[in-house]
Amino acid sequence: MMRNKREIMNTDKIIKLMEEKNITLYRLGKMTNLNESNLGKIVSGKTKDPRISYVKAIADALEVGIDEIVIRNNYKTDKRE
C-alpha cells in the first residue's frame, strides 16, 4: 500500500496559535517534550505525516482539539445527506 504524503498538518493554524499565545518554538518544545528540531520540521511542513502522539502533544500544549490543527481530506461531506 502506497502512503499519500500530502500535508496533513495545518501549519498556518499552529503558527497563528503560537503567535496568539506568545509561544516560541523553543517553549512549545518544552511544553510538549518534543525535540525542538523535529518540532520545527512539523511546524514548517517538512514533516508531512507526524506521529499521532506528536500531534496530540502539540494540540494539548496549544489548548485546542486535534481537529483544529489537522487537515482531514480535500473533500467536504454534507452531514445533511
Stockholm file with secondary structure:
# STOCKHOLM 1.0

chainA/1-81         MMRNKREIMNTDKIIKLMEEKNITLYRLGKMTNLNESNLGKIVSGKTKDPRISYVKAIADALEVGIDEIVIRNNYKTDKRE
#=GR chainA/1-81 SS CCCCCCCCBCHHHHHHHHHHTTCCHHHHHHHHTCCHHHHHHHHHTCSSSCCHHHHHHHHHHHTSCGGGTBCCCSSCCCTTC
#=GC SS_cons        CCCCCCCCBCHHHHHHHHHHTTCCHHHHHHHHTCCHHHHHHHHHTCSSSCCHHHHHHHHHHHTSCGGGTBCCCSSCCCTTC
//
